[in-house]
């Protein structure tokens, strides 16, 4: 029954979007402070 898998498919799409966003944010939080840090 394909109808039973639909919620899991939507959840997987939502989870993958969340993972991509969190990955981008973690990269930004790692890159921006080092870029703003004065070079010793």
N, C-alpha and C positions, 0 to 999 in steps of 0.2 A: 504493500500500500504506500504509494509515494506521498500521500497526504500526511502520513505520520512523520516523515523525515523533514518536512518543510520547516518546522520550528527549529530543529537542530541546524539546518542549513542557514537560516537567518542568524542564529546564535553564532555560528562559525564565522560568518561574514562580519558581524559586529565585533567579535573577539579579535579577528585579524586586523580590523581597522583600529581597535584600541591598542593592539600591540605595536602597530606601525606608528601611531601617534606617540605612544610612550617612548618608543625607541628614538623618534625624532627629538622629543623633548629632552631625553637623557643626553643625546649627542649635543644639543644646543647648550644645555647647562654645563657640559664638560668643555665645550669649545669657547663659549663667550667669556667666562672668567679668565681663561688663559690668554685670550686675545686682549682683554682689557688690562691684564697684569702688566705693570711696567717691567721692561726687560732689564734684568740685572746686569 
